């Protein structure tokens, strides 16, 4: 995987020639090595060699006097090295890899790099078949490639820096997935559902499948993995609904809610506050409940960051749940799925409102029901969404 253009500019700055040169093109020298060509305004000529293995650095040998390429028949060259460039003057004996001279640069695709000024002028050489445009790769693609490459690497005489540790790279991949899913979430949330095209949803589904798969391969948190899998499933359902039942798309689609939920969880946006028992019983009265006798409050059962669940029991010990969210949710089927996935609660029935048999959510301003001594902590625009359900006996 090629070093990206942006990083090449960083590399020439590392070798202290960034004000002198411009990138000309690159070519593979062998399956493990690529040369990147740079030309100065005065026609001076530089080559960045990027390879899996460069063994002469860190005191393991003398810098070579020539750069040789003879693996490919259409790219056979020999360049005399006038000078090997370094990142600093003198010796830096604090360097952890032993590269005291500063010859070595570690690229983000895991390549080891060295840079040479070539004897003669660029125009003296008739260099053919250079590729001038570098194929673009995302930061996530580069990180995955780097980890896989390092994982397969045998012990090297030139040790890698601490930041190329497998555990650090795994954490970095997880952070990049979160970053890209958040960008995707922002795009979907900010687009009017009527304007979401089949093409948008198809790409969304493809990307989410990749993210869920990569997350699983990189030992990500299981709870977050389940959210990514559900996002992928719902993006496929949304695509089918948009194509086959466009008039019902906004009513059935749960994708926006799940993206908002993911946003809240990753950004660590506070969930709904705990409510006193008196308020809980008042909320239960909003629903057309059918229970054996009166309900008695027992406890709060496990909860996610965006959700609080209050457990009640009737006289026959049946479990009833008052579910509170601070993200708009109107899809009762999706609610049932989330309760099963997140809390292992299998719902037998949801109850509709007393004043509307077609509505299963009671919505109110958080400020109406939250008792908080510090009223400044309450968002006046925040709403709470309540539903009530009975668990399978």
N, C-alpha and C positions, 0 to 999 in steps of 0.2 A: 504494500500500500504506500503510495507516494506521500512524501512530505508536502504539506499544503503551502500555498503561496504565502499566506500570512506568516507561517512559521519560518519560511525561508528568509523573509525580511528580518525576522528576529535573530536568525542564525548569523547573517552577515554583520549584524550589529554586534553580536557576541564576538565575532572575529575582527571587529573594529575597522570594517571597510564599507560600512553602509552608505557613506556619502560618496562613494566612488563607483559603485557597480550597479548593473541592472541584470535581471534574470533573462537568459536567452532561451534555454530549453533543457530537457533532460533526456537520458537514455539509459536503459538497463545495460549493465556491463556483463553480468552473469545472473543466474537465478537469485543470488543473495545480495547483489550490489547494484546500486544506481549512482550515476554521476549527474550532478546538476551544474550547468554551465553559466558563468557570469562574465560579463564584459564591462570594462571600465571605459570612460569617455576617451581616454588616451589609447584605447585598443589593448590595454593589458587584459590578461586572460586568467580566470580563476575557475577551479573545479572543486565542488563539494562532493566528497565521496561518502555515501551513506551505505552501511553494510551491516549484516548480522554480526560479523566478526571482524574486528581490526586488532591484530595481535601485537603490533609493534609499539603501541602507546604504553604509558604507565611503567616505563623502564624495562619493557620486555624485548626491546630490540631497537635498532637504529631506524630513523625515518627513511623510507625508500626514496631513491633518487629519480625514479620514473613511476608514472601511472600507466599501467598496461591494460589493454582491452583486446582480447582475441577469442572470446568465447563464441560470439555471434559473427557469422561471415560478413554480414552487412554493416558491422560496426567494429572495425579492427584499427586501433590507434595506439601509439606510444607517445606520451608527453613527458618531457623532461621537467622535473620540479625545480623551480628557482628558489622557492621558500615555502615551508610549512607554516601556516598561520597559527597564532595562539590567541587566547582570550586576554592575556595580561603579560606584562614584562616580568622577568625574573622567575623564581620558583615559589609556588604556594604549597608548602609542606603540610597544610591543614586539609588538603583535598582528600576526601575519604576513599576515593578510588585509586589514589596513587598517581593521578595525572597531574603532577606538580607543575609541568610546563604549561598546561592549559590547551593541549592539542584537541582534546575530545569534547564533543557536544552530544548530549543524549536527546534524540528527537522523540516527539510524542508518539510516533508510530513504533517505538522501541529500537530504531536504528542507532548504531554508533556512527558518529560523523567526524570527519577530519577535512580540513580545507587547505588547498595548495594554490600558490601563485605559480603559473606555468611560465617556463622560459620562452620568450618570444612574444609575438603579437597574435591576437585572435585571427586576424586576417591572413596570417601566415599558414594557417591550417584550413583545409577545405573539409570542414566537418559536416557530414551529411546525416540525414534521418533524425535530427533532433525533434523532440515533441515539445512544442512551445506552450501548450495549454495543459495544466495539471488537472486531472479529473477531481472534482470536488468530493470531499468526504466530510460527514458531520463529526463533531467532537465525540459523539457516542460511538460511531463506527470506528474511529481511531482508537478509542479507549478499549473497545472489545478486541480489536486486532492486536493491540499491544499486550493485553493480558494473555490472550491465547498464545501469542508468540513466545512470551517470557515463560509461560507454563510448560512449553515444550523444549525450552532451552536447557542444554546440559551445563554443567559447571564450567564457568569461564575464568580465564586468567585475569580478566578485567572485570572486577565486581561492579554490579549495577548500584546506582545511588539508592539511598533509603526510600525515596518517594516512588520507586518502581517495585516496591514490595507488592506481592499478590493481594494481600489483605487490603492495602491502601487503594490499589487499583479497583478491587471489587467494590469498595465503598464509593469510589469516584463514579463507577458505572451506575450504581444505584442512584446517586445524586443527579446524574445526567438524565436518567430515565424520568425521575421526578420532575426535573426542569422541563423536559420536552412534553410530558403529559400535561403539566400545568399550562404550557403554551397552547396545547391543543384544546384544553378545557376552556381557556379564555376565549379562543376563537369560536368554539361551539356555543358557549354561554352568551357571547356578545352578538351572535348572529340571530336575527329573528327566525324562529322555527319555520315560518312560511318560506323563508329564503334559503333554507338548507337544501342543497341540491343532492341528487343521488351520487354525483361525483364526490361531493364533500363527505358524505357518509361512507362511501366506499373506501376512500383514502383513510378516513378516521378508523374504520374497522381494520384495515390492513396494518396501520401503524400500531394500534392497540394490541393486535395479535403478536406483533414483534416485541413490543414492550413487555407483555405478560410472559412471553417465552424467555426473553433475556433476563428478566427479573428472577424467574425460577432458577435459571442456570447460575445466577450469581448470589444464591443463598439469601434472597431478600426476605423481609418480614412476611410471614404467612398471611396475616390479616390484610396487609397491603396487596399481596399477590391475589387474594380473593377479590378485592375491589377491582384490580386490573382485569381479571378474568370476567367479572360481571360487566364491566364497561365494554369489553370486547363483545360479549354476548348481546348486550343491549344495542350496541352500534349496528350489529348485524340485523337484529329485529327492527331497529329504526329504519334501516335501508329497505327491508322487505315491506314495511308499512308505508314508507314513502312511495314505493313503486306500485304496490298492490292496493293499498287503502289510503290514498292521500287525504281524503276527507276526515279520516280518523287519526291522522298522524299526531297532531298536537295533543289529542286526548289520551292516546295510548303510550306515546313516547316517554320513556323514563330516563333517557340519556342525559338530558340537561340536569335533572336532579342528581344523578350519580356523579356527574362532573363537578357540580357545586359541592357535593359531599366530599369528593376527593380533594377539592381546593381547601375546604375547611380543615380537613385532617392534616394535610401536608403543611399548610400555613399555620397550623395550630391555633385556628380561630376558636375562641371559647364556645362551648356548647351551651345548651339551656341550663339555667341555674336550678338548684334544688328548690322544690316547692314544699311548703308546710302541709300537714295532713288536712287541715281545714279547707285549703284550696283544692287539694286532690279530690275530696268528696264533692265539692261544688262542681268540679269539672265532670265527674262521673254522672252527675245529674243531667248533663247535656245530652247523654246518649240513651237510646232505647234498649236498656239492658234486660236480659233474661237470666236470672240466677236463682239458685235455691236459697232463699233467705237473703239477709243483708250481707254486703261485702265488708270484710275487715282487712285493714291494711296490715301487711306483713313486713315487707322490706323493699329495698331496691335490688333488682337483679342486675347482673353484669351489664355494662353500658359501654358504648363507644363515645368518642369525643363529641360527636354531634347529636347524641341521643341520651335521654334518661328514661328508664323503664321502672314503673312502680308496680309491685306485685300485691294483689288482693286475693283473698280466698272467700268462697261462699261456705255455707253450712255443710256441704258435701265435699269440701276440700278441693273443689275445682279451682284452677288458677285463672285469674283474670289480670290483664295487663293494661295499664294506662301508659301509652307511649307518647313521649314528648320530643319533638324535634324543632330546631330553629332554622331548618332549610325547607323551603316550600316543597311539599310532597302531596300529590293528589292521586297517585296510582296505588290502590290498595293491594293489587297483586304483587307489585314490587315490594311493598311493605312486608308482605308475608314472606317473600324470598329473603329479604334482609334479616328478618328476625330468626329465620332458620339458619342462615349462613353465619351471622355474627354471634348469636346467643344460643343456638341449638334449641330454639323454641318453635315447636310445630303448632301452628294456629289452626283451630277448628272453625272459628267464626269471628268476623269483625261486626261491630254493631253500628248502625247508622244513627244520625242525630234525631232527636225527638221531633224537631220541627221540620225535618226534611229527610224523607226516607231514601233519597238518592245520594246523600252526602255522608261520608264516613270520617271526615276531618272537621274538628272544631278549631277555628283560627281566631287568635286574639293578639293584641299588643302585649309584649312582654311586660311593659310598665303597668298593665292592669292587674297582674297577678303576682309579680315578683316582689317579695318583701325584702328590701335591702337598705340597711342603715346608711350606706353610702350611695345615694341616688345617682351620683355622677357616673357610676359604673354601669348604669342601665342605658342601653341604646333605645331612644324613644321611637326609632323606626323599626326596631327588631320585632318580628312576629314569631309566635309559637304555634306549632301545628300538632294537635292532639288526636289520637285515635285510641279505641278501646277494643280489646280482643280477648277471646277465651281460648286457652290452650287445650289441645287434645287430651282427653282424660286418660 
